[in-house]
Amino acid sequence: MYAKVENNQVVKVNSRLASFSKAAPAWDAAQRAANGIYEVEYNTANLKNTRFYINGAESFTFANDKVIASYAPAIGKSLVDINAVDEDNQPLLDDEGNQVVTPGLKTIEKKQIKAQAAGLLQSTDWYVVRKAETGAEIPAEVATYRTAVRAKSNEMEVAIDGAASVEALEALFTYTKGANDVSSRPLGEFPKL
């Protein structure tokens, strides 16, 4: 990313040097600087995981012959569901008269956990169908696995519900290296068959 500077102010930012001048791609750093074009350096100290945060607006400053892009502080997304409102701050209703609800992070993450559990169980669903149709027993290891997946899903959902802040929720999903360089996260993992 490059920026055009005039009177010590950033006036244009673009990823293509040619957007500033057709000759600019052939210029070295000194020639670009002589024409007020600088490569942008990024200060990402305020950037956070967009899964959990809304990052602040990007801004550009010029000082000491450098253009620095930085970001306003990130804001945590809502943990809880929020009833949507219209421009007059009145409840927003769907076509059937029901309140429109914007899901919070906890709802979103629990839905994802449920989907993962369902995906894991799907590969062994045929055993359940076979038992219902023919009475053939489900192998013990498959029954144990299915029970463990459901239990882990419930455990994960309880942990998500227990997160008191966006930071605490994010921490549940953050992998760290432990003994023997094994990565793990506080939320844990689903069992394997």
Backbone as a chain_set.jsonl record, in Angstrom:
{"seq": "MYAKVENNQVVKVNSRLASFSKAAPAWDAAQRAANGIYEVEYNTANLKNTRFYINGAESFTFANDKVIASYAPAIGKSLVDINAVDEDNQPLLDDEGNQVVTPGLKTIEKKQIKAQAAGLLQSTDWYVVRKAETGAEIPAEVATYRTAVRAKSNEMEVAIDGAASVEALEALFTYTKGANDVSSRPLGEFPKL", "coords": {"N": [[0.858, -1.169, 0.0], [0.499, 2.213, -0.774], [0.998, 5.747, -0.228], [0.068, 9.072, -1.02], [1.501, 12.135, -0.293], [0.884, 15.459, 0.512], [1.795, 18.675, 1.483], [2.466, 17.752, 4.04], [0.315, 16.107, 4.626], [-1.624, 13.176, 4.282], [-3.056, 12.447, 1.258], [-4.0, 10.618, -0.542], [-4.49, 7.125, -0.864], [-3.414, 4.022, -2.079], [-3.116, 0.736, -3.476], [-1.742, 0.389, -5.785], [1.057, 1.575, -7.389], [1.031, 2.838, -9.859], [-1.295, 4.259, -9.823], [-0.687, 6.724, -8.879], [1.207, 7.813, -10.543], [2.116, 7.156, -13.882], [4.757, 6.515, -14.237], [5.647, 5.851, -11.731], [5.864, 3.057, -10.824], [8.41, 2.326, -11.683], [10.144, 3.824, -10.181], [12.604, 4.288, -7.602], [12.806, 4.156, -3.968], [13.728, 6.703, -3.131], [13.099, 8.343, -5.311], [10.338, 8.068, -5.317], [9.737, 9.27, -2.829], [10.599, 11.877, -3.361], [8.566, 12.631, -4.97], [6.472, 12.67, -3.271], [5.384, 10.222, -2.539], [4.904, 7.465, -0.54], [5.631, 4.303, 0.972], [3.25, 2.592, 2.872], [3.366, 2.03, 6.326], [2.291, -0.251, 8.811], [0.613, 0.01, 11.876], [-0.534, -2.23, 13.909], [-1.437, -2.529, 16.474], [-3.926, -2.072, 17.698], [-5.629, -3.777, 16.367], [-7.905, -6.467, 16.421], [-9.247, -9.818, 16.734], [-11.587, -10.387, 14.309], [-13.69, -12.07, 14.601], [-14.631, -11.743, 17.137], [-14.561, -9.019, 17.647], [-15.228, -5.619, 16.584], [-13.271, -3.909, 14.562], [-11.569, -0.765, 14.881], [-11.7, 2.331, 13.018], [-9.521, 2.9, 10.238], [-6.716, 5.033, 10.02], [-4.465, 7.47, 8.608], [-1.243, 8.792, 9.038], [1.368, 11.194, 8.623], [4.72, 11.515, 9.336], [8.105, 12.248, 10.085], [9.095, 11.415, 7.587], [7.577, 9.133, 7.04], [4.675, 7.192, 6.369], [2.154, 6.215, 8.382], [-0.207, 3.753, 9.03], [-2.835, 3.4, 11.204], [-5.127, 2.161, 13.708], [-8.272, 2.833, 15.21], [-9.291, 2.023, 18.577], [-10.503, -1.341, 18.996], [-13.853, -2.621, 19.322], [-15.652, -4.733, 21.404], [-17.872, -7.25, 20.225], [-21.392, -7.744, 20.826], [-22.171, -9.882, 23.505], [-24.602, -10.99, 24.056], [-27.908, -11.669, 22.705], [-29.627, -9.184, 20.809], [-32.476, -7.185, 20.648], [-33.66, -5.982, 17.66], [-34.063, -2.626, 16.449], [-35.884, 0.015, 14.784], [-35.258, 3.048, 12.821], [-36.536, 4.89, 14.425], [-36.16, 3.965, 16.9], [-37.935, 1.995, 17.614], [-39.323, -1.279, 18.187], [-38.184, -3.628, 15.814], [-39.951, -5.47, 13.567], [-40.62, -8.644, 12.006], [-42.136, -9.904, 8.922], [-44.212, -11.374, 9.944], [-44.837, -10.219, 12.303], [-43.151, -10.745, 14.417], [-40.555, -10.074, 16.788], [-37.477, -8.931, 15.535], [-34.356, -10.324, 15.999], [-30.994, -9.754, 16.715], [-28.41, -11.949, 16.711], [-26.201, -12.575, 19.445], [-22.686, -12.982, 20.356], [-22.484, -15.295, 21.983], [-24.717, -16.85, 21.242], [-24.126, -17.242, 18.53], [-21.672, -18.656, 18.647], [-22.43, -20.953, 20.089], [-24.252, -22.057, 18.314], [-22.516, -22.741, 16.264], [-20.982, -24.717, 17.549], [-22.964, -26.648, 17.982], [-23.485, -27.297, 15.298], [-21.026, -28.4, 14.557], [-20.999, -30.665, 16.226], [-23.252, -32.023, 15.223], [-22.342, -32.574, 12.644], [-20.248, -34.327, 13.228], [-21.665, -36.459, 14.35], [-23.178, -37.282, 12.226], [-21.839, -39.095, 10.545], [-22.166, -41.505, 11.804], [-24.834, -41.862, 12.013], [-26.224, -43.719, 10.513], [-26.07, -46.101, 11.891], [-27.92, -45.751, 13.911], [-30.282, -45.479, 12.466], [-30.345, -48.007, 11.268], [-30.665, -49.584, 13.565], [-33.203, -48.728, 14.39], [-34.741, -49.587, 12.235], [-34.164, -52.331, 11.888], [-33.469, -53.429, 14.283], [-30.885, -54.175, 14.835], [-27.999, -54.09, 16.845], [-26.224, -51.171, 17.955], [-22.777, -50.741, 17.608], [-20.732, -50.876, 20.536], [-18.542, -49.073, 20.805], [-19.264, -47.091, 19.014], [-21.681, -46.165, 20.078], [-20.712, -45.187, 22.506], [-19.005, -43.173, 21.573], [-20.867, -41.436, 20.307], [-22.349, -40.587, 22.509], [-20.309, -39.305, 23.92], [-19.699, -37.181, 22.175], [-22.058, -35.661, 22.271], [-22.052, -35.009, 25.005], [-19.671, -33.492, 25.187], [-20.321, -31.381, 23.5], [-22.409, -30.208, 24.973], [-20.939, -29.478, 27.261], [-19.156, -27.615, 26.173], [-20.976, -25.633, 25.357], [-21.96, -24.791, 27.834], [-19.629, -23.673, 28.895], [-19.276, -21.559, 27.106], [-21.62, -20.067, 27.635], [-20.907, -19.295, 30.188], [-18.955, -17.368, 29.903], [-17.947, -14.22, 30.863], [-17.199, -11.931, 29.576], [-16.204, -10.449, 26.433], [-13.502, -10.841, 26.052], [-13.067, -13.055, 27.721], [-14.607, -14.977, 26.4], [-13.303, -15.114, 23.913], [-10.861, -16.119, 24.832], [-11.525, -18.758, 25.452], [-11.416, -20.011, 22.988], [-8.835, -19.736, 22.159], [-5.826, -21.057, 21.169], [-3.044, -22.42, 22.87], [0.379, -23.332, 23.394], [1.366, -26.152, 25.144], [2.735, -28.631, 27.312], [5.189, -30.663, 25.727], [4.958, -29.265, 23.348], [2.31, -29.327, 22.525], [-0.639, -28.072, 21.235], [-3.483, -26.557, 22.682], [-6.817, -25.624, 23.664], [-8.817, -23.8, 26.019], [-11.545, -24.461, 25.725], [-11.507, -26.991, 24.769], [-11.66, -30.06, 22.787], [-13.611, -31.928, 20.415], [-14.398, -35.405, 20.831], [-12.785, -38.211, 19.144], [-13.571, -40.822, 16.849]], "CA": [[0.0, 0.0, 0.0], [1.271, 3.441, -0.896], [0.239, 6.954, 0.066], [0.533, 10.346, -1.589], [1.54, 13.156, 0.755], [1.018, 16.855, 0.08], [1.785, 19.591, 2.632], [2.533, 16.907, 5.241], [-0.964, 15.436, 4.836], [-1.904, 12.068, 3.368], [-4.199, 12.848, 0.442], [-4.493, 9.494, -1.335], [-3.894, 5.829, -0.533], [-3.763, 3.035, -3.093], [-2.174, -0.383, -3.513], [-1.028, 0.414, -7.063], [1.894, 2.764, -7.604], [0.638, 3.494, -11.108], [-2.431, 5.156, -9.584], [-0.144, 8.042, -8.558], [1.901, 8.268, -11.754], [2.434, 6.003, -14.732], [6.186, 6.217, -14.086], [5.941, 5.498, -10.333], [6.342, 1.683, -10.583], [9.836, 2.216, -12.001], [10.906, 4.678, -9.269], [13.097, 3.72, -6.346], [12.209, 4.809, -2.797], [14.096, 8.125, -3.096], [12.309, 9.033, -6.344], [8.94, 8.126, -4.831], [9.672, 10.278, -1.763], [10.72, 13.191, -3.996], [7.256, 12.908, -5.564], [5.472, 12.625, -2.21], [4.763, 8.901, -2.464], [5.576, 6.666, 0.488], [5.034, 3.016, 1.308], [2.544, 2.682, 4.15], [3.727, 1.092, 7.39], [1.079, -0.514, 9.591], [0.627, -0.18, 13.328], [-1.707, -3.082, 14.112], [-1.591, -2.761, 17.91], [-5.34, -2.065, 18.1], [-6.434, -4.745, 15.62], [-8.28, -7.671, 17.165], [-9.898, -10.89, 15.99], [-12.896, -9.916, 13.847], [-14.717, -13.011, 15.059], [-15.119, -11.28, 18.429], [-14.478, -7.561, 17.773], [-15.363, -4.721, 15.444], [-12.06, -3.097, 14.595], [-11.758, 0.662, 14.703], [-11.419, 2.919, 11.706], [-8.127, 3.069, 9.846], [-6.33, 6.411, 9.718], [-3.101, 7.577, 8.084], [-0.516, 9.983, 9.474], [2.689, 11.369, 8.028], [5.698, 12.158, 10.215], [9.468, 11.709, 9.95], [9.187, 10.777, 6.267], [6.892, 7.841, 7.057], [3.223, 7.166, 6.455], [1.758, 5.144, 9.302], [-1.63, 3.433, 9.127], [-3.169, 2.882, 12.534], [-6.539, 1.849, 13.864], [-8.916, 3.202, 16.469], [-9.476, 0.81, 19.387], [-11.568, -2.274, 18.635], [-14.971, -2.715, 20.255], [-16.163, -6.096, 21.484], [-19.239, -7.474, 19.768], [-22.31, -8.062, 21.914], [-22.221, -11.279, 23.937], [-25.991, -11.451, 24.149], [-28.812, -11.305, 21.618], [-30.169, -7.822, 20.933], [-33.697, -6.927, 19.892], [-33.416, -4.946, 16.661], [-34.981, -1.488, 16.451], [-35.854, 0.801, 13.556], [-34.643, 4.367, 12.96], [-37.226, 5.629, 15.487], [-35.902, 3.207, 18.12], [-39.089, 1.141, 17.884], [-38.994, -2.677, 17.873], [-38.228, -4.018, 14.414], [-40.711, -6.714, 13.464], [-40.58, -9.292, 10.698], [-43.41, -9.88, 8.197], [-45.237, -12.053, 10.736], [-45.045, -9.474, 13.538], [-42.227, -11.191, 15.465], [-39.379, -9.242, 17.032], [-36.238, -9.316, 14.869], [-33.294, -10.41, 17.003], [-29.626, -9.886, 16.225], [-27.749, -12.877, 17.633], [-24.95, -12.191, 20.087], [-21.579, -13.922, 20.19], [-22.748, -16.579, 22.631], [-25.643, -17.592, 20.38], [-23.402, -17.602, 17.308], [-20.677, -19.693, 18.945], [-23.13, -22.197, 20.46], [-24.8, -22.607, 17.074], [-21.385, -23.357, 15.567], [-20.658, -25.952, 18.283], [-24.035, -27.61, 17.646], [-23.282, -27.726, 13.908], [-19.875, -29.306, 14.551], [-21.436, -31.932, 16.832], [-24.135, -32.691, 14.263], [-21.494, -33.075, 11.572], [-19.528, -35.499, 13.721], [-22.612, -37.557, 14.562], [-23.769, -37.679, 10.951], [-21.169, -40.262, 9.961], [-22.609, -42.733, 12.479], [-26.301, -41.879, 12.08], [-26.77, -44.902, 9.864], [-26.224, -47.151, 12.901], [-29.171, -45.467, 14.622], [-31.352, -45.816, 11.526], [-30.361, -49.467, 11.147], [-31.26, -50.14, 14.791], [-34.638, -48.433, 14.366], [-35.401, -50.362, 11.188], [-33.958, -53.788, 11.946], [-33.19, -53.878, 15.645], [-29.466, -54.514, 14.984], [-27.364, -53.28, 17.888], [-25.192, -50.191, 17.621], [-21.532, -51.15, 18.263], [-20.494, -50.17, 21.798], [-17.638, -47.927, 20.636], [-20.019, -46.053, 18.312], [-22.618, -45.593, 21.06], [-19.9, -44.409, 23.453], [-18.562, -41.983, 20.848], [-22.006, -40.538, 20.117], [-22.642, -40.02, 23.828], [-19.22, -38.383, 24.255], [-19.843, -35.974, 21.344], [-23.149, -34.856, 22.845], [-21.606, -34.49, 26.307], [-18.687, -32.441, 24.948], [-21.06, -30.247, 22.959], [-23.084, -29.56, 26.111], [-19.892, -28.877, 28.101], [-18.679, -26.418, 25.471], [-22.023, -24.615, 25.402], [-21.983, -24.262, 29.212], [-18.459, -22.797, 29.015], [-19.574, -20.342, 26.333], [-22.589, -19.301, 28.423], [-20.257, -18.79, 31.395], [-18.013, -16.288, 29.608], [-18.482, -12.957, 31.374], [-16.766, -10.82, 28.734], [-15.746, -10.833, 25.096], [-12.147, -11.348, 26.238], [-13.174, -14.405, 28.282], [-15.107, -15.852, 25.349], [-12.203, -15.304, 22.967], [-9.855, -16.966, 25.474], [-11.958, -20.155, 25.362], [-11.103, -20.519, 21.657], [-7.443, -19.42, 21.857], [-4.894, -22.168, 21.342], [-1.727, -22.15, 23.437], [1.229, -24.525, 23.421], [1.649, -26.656, 26.48], [3.77, -29.656, 27.396], [5.524, -31.352, 24.483], [4.535, -28.422, 22.22], [0.952, -29.682, 22.115], [-1.55, -26.931, 21.309], [-4.82, -26.846, 23.189], [-7.603, -24.445, 24.001], [-9.639, -24.068, 27.2], [-12.824, -25.045, 25.346], [-11.301, -28.406, 24.495], [-11.936, -30.574, 21.453], [-14.552, -33.034, 20.331], [-13.74, -36.724, 20.779], [-12.634, -38.839, 17.832], [-14.014, -42.229, 16.816]], "C": [[0.903, 1.23, 0.0], [0.361, 4.636, -0.632], [0.905, 8.153, -0.594], [0.421, 11.398, -0.502], [1.738, 14.519, 0.104], [0.876, 17.73, 1.305], [1.695, 18.824, 3.951], [1.217, 16.234, 5.605], [-1.117, 14.304, 3.826], [-3.164, 12.418, 2.595], [-4.779, 11.702, -0.375], [-3.747, 8.24, -0.903], [-4.359, 4.83, -1.585], [-2.718, 1.928, -3.077], [-1.328, -0.385, -4.781], [-0.246, 1.713, -7.214], [1.466, 3.541, -8.84], [-0.557, 4.423, -10.907], [-1.963, 6.575, -9.267], [0.54, 8.673, -9.776], [2.227, 7.025, -12.582], [3.885, 5.576, -14.563], [6.521, 5.669, -12.699], [6.398, 4.053, -10.118], [7.838, 1.501, -10.855], [10.711, 3.012, -11.032], [11.421, 3.879, -8.08], [12.504, 4.536, -5.194], [12.511, 6.303, -2.749], [13.29, 8.917, -4.131], [10.834, 9.128, -5.927], [8.803, 9.22, -3.778], [9.758, 11.69, -2.338], [9.398, 13.614, -4.633], [6.118, 12.776, -4.542], [4.752, 11.29, -2.08], [5.575, 8.028, -1.507], [4.858, 5.337, 0.671], [4.43, 3.139, 2.706], [3.061, 1.611, 5.103], [2.505, 0.955, 8.295], [1.373, -0.695, 11.069], [-0.66, -0.942, 13.645], [-1.995, -3.351, 15.597], [-3.056, -2.832, 18.346], [-6.202, -3.075, 17.353], [-6.672, -5.996, 16.455], [-9.007, -8.638, 16.239], [-11.322, -10.463, 15.615], [-14.027, -10.894, 14.163], [-15.389, -12.48, 16.328], [-15.217, -9.755, 18.546], [-14.811, -6.865, 16.454], [-14.16, -3.792, 15.527], [-12.377, -1.643, 14.29], [-11.338, 1.127, 13.322], [-9.92, 3.086, 11.489], [-7.87, 4.55, 9.579], [-4.859, 6.427, 9.326], [-2.484, 8.883, 8.58], [0.856, 10.0, 8.792], [3.571, 12.108, 9.014], [7.046, 11.476, 9.995], [9.644, 10.905, 8.661], [8.613, 9.366, 6.244], [5.393, 8.061, 7.094], [2.87, 5.952, 7.31], [0.246, 4.998, 9.257], [-1.853, 2.865, 10.521], [-4.681, 2.763, 12.64], [-7.044, 2.34, 15.21], [-9.132, 1.912, 17.268], [-10.676, -0.021, 18.922], [-12.633, -2.293, 19.725], [-15.476, -4.15, 20.233], [-17.584, -6.174, 20.963], [-20.099, -7.856, 20.963], [-22.27, -9.558, 22.231], [-23.625, -11.845, 23.833], [-26.796, -11.007, 22.932], [-29.394, -9.919, 21.881], [-31.427, -7.724, 20.072], [-33.442, -5.756, 18.947], [-34.483, -3.859, 16.757], [-34.844, -0.749, 15.128], [-35.227, 2.162, 13.828], [-35.309, 5.242, 14.023], [-37.071, 4.939, 16.839], [-37.107, 2.375, 18.57], [-38.721, -0.297, 17.521], [-39.168, -2.96, 16.385], [-38.872, -5.392, 14.336], [-40.57, -7.302, 12.071], [-41.975, -9.27, 10.08], [-44.548, -10.533, 8.975], [-45.486, -11.382, 12.084], [-44.147, -9.9, 14.687], [-41.039, -10.248, 15.567], [-38.18, -9.799, 16.272], [-35.127, -9.251, 15.921], [-31.953, -10.575, 16.303], [-28.884, -10.793, 17.192], [-26.441, -12.321, 18.166], [-23.902, -13.273, 19.897], [-21.868, -15.283, 20.819], [-23.679, -17.442, 21.781], [-24.926, -18.09, 19.135], [-22.441, -18.757, 17.568], [-21.337, -21.01, 19.341], [-23.743, -22.853, 19.228], [-23.702, -23.321, 16.286], [-20.996, -24.681, 16.237], [-21.695, -27.025, 17.968], [-23.851, -28.162, 16.229], [-22.096, -28.685, 13.812], [-20.262, -30.67, 15.114], [-22.323, -32.706, 15.862], [-23.338, -33.291, 13.113], [-20.727, -34.318, 11.986], [-20.455, -36.703, 13.878], [-23.152, -38.114, 13.247], [-23.129, -38.948, 10.382], [-21.588, -41.576, 10.611], [-24.128, -42.804, 12.61], [-26.894, -43.162, 11.492], [-26.921, -46.067, 10.84], [-27.559, -46.988, 13.635], [-30.363, -45.825, 13.74], [-31.476, -47.336, 11.396], [-31.007, -50.115, 12.367], [-32.764, -49.923, 14.806], [-35.373, -49.321, 13.367], [-35.306, -51.868, 11.37], [-33.75, -54.331, 13.345], [-31.745, -54.267, 15.866], [-28.808, -53.548, 15.969], [-26.34, -52.296, 17.307], [-23.916, -50.656, 18.322], [-21.244, -50.263, 19.483], [-19.612, -48.945, 21.62], [-18.332, -46.77, 19.907], [-20.997, -45.387, 19.275], [-21.874, -44.718, 22.064], [-19.442, -43.1, 22.815], [-19.696, -40.971, 20.709], [-22.383, -39.855, 21.433], [-21.582, -38.987, 24.207], [-19.306, -37.087, 23.44], [-20.927, -35.073, 21.918], [-22.729, -34.23, 24.172], [-20.613, -33.342, 26.118], [-19.359, -31.199, 24.384], [-21.749, -29.484, 24.092], [-22.084, -28.848, 27.009], [-19.376, -27.582, 27.476], [-19.708, -25.293, 25.533], [-22.13, -23.991, 26.789], [-20.81, -23.304, 29.406], [-18.692, -21.482, 28.28], [-20.556, -19.466, 27.103], [-21.947, -18.657, 29.65], [-19.276, -17.656, 31.154], [-18.634, -14.946, 29.995], [-18.111, -11.752, 30.518], [-16.357, -11.359, 27.372], [-14.338, -11.433, 25.207], [-12.17, -12.776, 26.767], [-13.672, -15.396, 27.235], [-13.998, -16.138, 24.337], [-11.151, -16.254, 23.546], [-10.235, -18.448, 25.401], [-11.508, -20.799, 24.052], [-9.625, -20.342, 21.283], [-6.532, -20.595, 22.187], [-3.578, -21.664, 21.93], [-0.942, -23.453, 23.43], [1.524, -24.886, 24.865], [2.79, -27.642, 26.436], [3.946, -30.344, 26.054], [5.059, -30.594, 23.243], [3.164, -28.793, 21.675], [0.065, -28.459, 22.3], [-2.897, -27.388, 21.835], [-5.523, -25.531, 23.479], [-8.474, -24.789, 25.211], [-10.974, -24.748, 26.878], [-12.701, -26.541, 25.111], [-11.661, -28.762, 23.073], [-12.976, -31.68, 21.53], [-13.789, -34.355, 20.302], [-13.668, -37.237, 19.349], [-13.079, -40.306, 17.951], [-12.846, -43.109, 16.458]], "O": [[1.927, 1.275, 0.682], [-0.858, 4.563, -0.784], [2.128, 8.231, -0.708], [-0.624, 11.539, 0.133], [2.623, 14.713, -0.73], [-0.058, 17.557, 2.088], [0.948, 19.198, 4.855], [1.017, 15.834, 6.752], [-0.777, 14.46, 2.653], [-4.216, 12.659, 3.187], [-5.911, 11.787, -0.851], [-2.55, 8.272, -0.617], [-5.536, 4.788, -1.943], [-1.567, 2.16, -2.706], [-0.314, -1.079, -4.851], [-0.812, 2.805, -7.173], [1.536, 4.77, -8.86], [-0.806, 5.29, -11.745], [-2.74, 7.524, -9.372], [0.465, 9.881, -10.005], [2.571, 5.976, -12.037], [4.209, 4.4, -14.729], [7.585, 5.078, -12.517], [7.271, 3.835, -9.278], [8.457, 0.595, -10.296], [11.933, 2.871, -11.074], [10.783, 2.936, -7.612], [11.778, 5.502, -5.429], [11.648, 7.094, -2.367], [12.851, 10.033, -3.855], [10.175, 10.142, -6.158], [7.861, 10.011, -3.824], [9.073, 12.597, -1.865], [9.14, 14.804, -4.814], [4.944, 12.772, -4.911], [3.635, 11.233, -1.567], [6.788, 7.882, -1.66], [3.637, 5.253, 0.542], [5.035, 3.723, 3.606], [3.18, 0.441, 4.739], [1.775, 1.921, 8.519], [2.263, -1.452, 11.457], [-1.746, -0.362, 13.648], [-2.713, -4.293, 15.931], [-3.388, -3.576, 19.268], [-7.383, -3.223, 17.666], [-5.764, -6.513, 17.106], [-9.336, -8.301, 15.101], [-12.154, -10.212, 16.487], [-15.201, -10.558, 14.001], [-16.569, -12.736, 16.565], [-15.884, -9.25, 19.45], [-14.693, -7.44, 15.372], [-14.047, -2.988, 16.452], [-13.311, -1.327, 13.552], [-10.7, 0.395, 12.565], [-9.161, 3.371, 12.415], [-8.703, 5.236, 8.987], [-4.102, 5.517, 9.666], [-3.118, 9.938, 8.547], [1.414, 8.96, 8.44], [3.223, 13.194, 9.477], [7.11, 10.271, 9.75], [10.268, 9.845, 8.659], [9.103, 8.504, 5.515], [4.895, 8.978, 7.747], [3.241, 4.82, 6.999], [-0.493, 5.969, 9.42], [-1.142, 1.959, 10.956], [-5.416, 3.214, 11.762], [-6.34, 2.274, 16.218], [-9.153, 0.825, 16.69], [-11.709, 0.512, 18.516], [-12.354, -2.018, 20.892], [-15.703, -4.717, 19.164], [-18.403, -5.291, 21.218], [-19.573, -8.251, 22.004], [-22.329, -10.393, 21.329], [-23.812, -13.03, 23.558], [-26.406, -10.08, 22.222], [-29.624, -9.534, 23.027], [-31.431, -8.132, 18.91], [-33.055, -4.67, 19.381], [-35.637, -4.121, 17.095], [-33.832, -0.864, 14.438], [-34.723, 2.413, 14.923], [-34.72, 6.225, 14.474], [-37.759, 5.279, 17.802], [-37.271, 2.09, 19.757], [-37.891, -0.514, 16.638], [-40.169, -2.58, 15.779], [-38.406, -6.35, 14.952], [-40.421, -6.579, 11.086], [-42.895, -8.683, 10.649], [-45.718, -10.275, 8.697], [-46.243, -11.893, 12.91], [-44.353, -9.467, 15.82], [-40.577, -9.697, 14.569], [-37.893, -10.994, 16.349], [-34.981, -8.257, 16.633], [-31.793, -11.417, 15.419], [-28.739, -10.456, 18.367], [-25.675, -11.683, 17.443], [-24.183, -14.341, 19.351], [-21.527, -16.315, 20.241], [-23.443, -18.64, 21.624], [-25.104, -19.239, 18.731], [-22.399, -19.721, 16.804], [-20.852, -22.077, 18.965], [-23.748, -24.079, 19.117], [-23.936, -24.382, 15.709], [-20.711, -25.66, 15.547], [-21.343, -28.178, 17.716], [-24.041, -29.355, 15.993], [-22.149, -29.669, 13.074], [-19.901, -31.705, 14.554], [-22.16, -33.915, 15.701], [-23.632, -34.397, 12.662], [-20.572, -35.253, 11.2], [-20.071, -37.833, 13.573], [-23.536, -39.281, 13.171], [-23.822, -39.781, 9.798], [-21.389, -42.644, 10.032], [-24.651, -43.715, 13.253], [-27.946, -43.626, 11.933], [-27.786, -46.923, 10.658], [-28.236, -47.97, 13.938], [-31.338, -46.408, 14.214], [-32.58, -47.879, 11.414], [-31.787, -51.06, 12.245], [-33.52, -50.816, 15.187], [-36.496, -49.755, 13.625], [-36.242, -52.6, 11.05], [-33.842, -55.537, 13.575], [-31.387, -54.658, 16.978], [-29.041, -52.34, 15.923], [-25.687, -52.572, 16.3], [-23.955, -50.944, 19.518], [-21.485, -49.056, 19.458], [-19.88, -47.895, 22.205], [-18.022, -45.605, 20.155], [-21.122, -44.162, 19.277], [-22.346, -43.641, 22.428], [-19.489, -42.045, 23.448], [-19.504, -39.783, 20.966], [-22.702, -38.666, 21.447], [-21.902, -37.928, 24.746], [-19.017, -36.011, 23.962], [-20.737, -33.863, 22.038], [-23.015, -33.061, 24.432], [-20.7, -32.33, 26.812], [-19.002, -30.08, 24.753], [-21.674, -28.257, 24.156], [-22.346, -27.737, 27.471], [-19.186, -26.58, 28.166], [-19.352, -24.133, 25.738], [-22.364, -22.788, 26.909], [-20.97, -22.244, 30.012], [-18.342, -20.415, 28.783], [-20.353, -18.256, 27.213], [-22.386, -17.599, 30.101], [-18.809, -17.039, 32.111], [-19.709, -14.586, 29.515], [-18.653, -10.664, 30.716], [-16.187, -12.563, 27.186], [-14.023, -12.416, 24.536], [-11.39, -13.618, 26.321], [-13.205, -16.534, 27.19], [-13.789, -17.289, 23.953], [-10.613, -17.097, 22.828], [-9.356, -19.303, 25.298], [-11.247, -22.001, 24.011], [-9.212, -20.759, 20.2], [-6.474, -21.062, 23.325], [-3.067, -20.616, 21.535], [-1.519, -24.54, 23.456], [1.881, -24.04, 25.684], [3.705, -27.511, 25.623], [2.976, -30.581, 25.333], [4.796, -31.201, 22.205], [2.889, -28.594, 20.492], [0.017, -27.876, 23.383], [-3.39, -28.46, 21.483], [-4.901, -24.47, 23.53], [-8.83, -25.952, 25.403], [-11.475, -25.532, 27.684], [-13.679, -27.277, 25.24], [-11.934, -27.888, 22.25], [-13.187, -32.285, 22.581], [-12.664, -34.415, 19.807], [-14.383, -36.768, 18.464], [-12.972, -40.926, 19.009], [-12.995, -44.328, 16.375]]}, "num_chains": 1, "name": "protein.A"}
